[in-house]
Amino acid sequence: MFVLLDGGMGRELQRIGAPFSQPLWSAQALIEAPDCVYQAHQNFIDAGCDVITVNSYACVPFHLGEQRYQEQGFELAESAAQIARRAADDSEKNVKVAGCIPPVLGSYRPDLFSAEKARTIIQTLVDAQAGYSDVWIAETISLIEEFETIFDVLKTTNQPAYFAFSLMDTEIDQPRLRSGESVADAIRVVCERGVDGVLFNCSQPEVMLDAIAVAKNIIEESGKDISLGAYANGFTAIHSDHEANDSLTKVRDLSADEYAAFVRAWLDAGSNIVGGCCAIFPEHIAYLDALRKSHD
């Protein structure tokens, strides 16, 4: 049995007609059409997920701009958490809420990371969501220093924390983070710190399996009880020169059964948490839920 996460909130908001553009991304609906945020959560719950992730990914200066972040960042992140909590509580299922810690200084941009700048923003996101979340998911981590900075903040909370690394999509000698650091080195650090779970996200599904295999071996060698999983995106390849706020990344045609074939391989390799990231929609999650039920 595996835990089933939701899919990508941003593109689901776009799909259902919510206001959606760069640079605001998923925060635009939060500002202009919060009912759409609730509906997007509901769509994933109806699809069968066990966990919905707070729509706070874009509640950071990188998306909001510095002035709006200073004026509304905490309020927007708290509102996102409240909406997710309400959607989970309204469900007849036992749905958990994951507080979201995004890459606060830019997705896929390890070159922009500064621990000093990031720490304050991360703390604000934690403070805004803590009262409404059951667990934490730190998403799209691009470098080891970013993981360590988020870990230092989240370890002060009393909620389980899961850390999801974003991988290079292009062909390489071994699985690597967006920074170029090896997955092996990252997982060794994760095991030293001791976390509840390690995941890989917001990368193409083709690159996940090798990273899972590397992580599983190192986790087993460490003797630590750490959950493992993946949730890929439905984007075309993202390269190192990607400018995240310039335009909307192109979505590939990835059917639910095609995505499920990747997920089956991750499960066979030892994953126990799966779901979807950007451009993975409720129909993909529903297919995975049906797959799960067929093996009960």
Beta strands, then each sheet from edge to edge (+ up, - down):
strand 1: 3-4
strand 2: 51-53
strand 3: 96-101
strand 4: 135-141
strand 5: 161-165
strand 6: 197-201
strand 7: 227-232
strand 8: 273-276
sheet 1: 1+ 8+ 7+ 6+ 5+ 4+ 3+ 2+
end
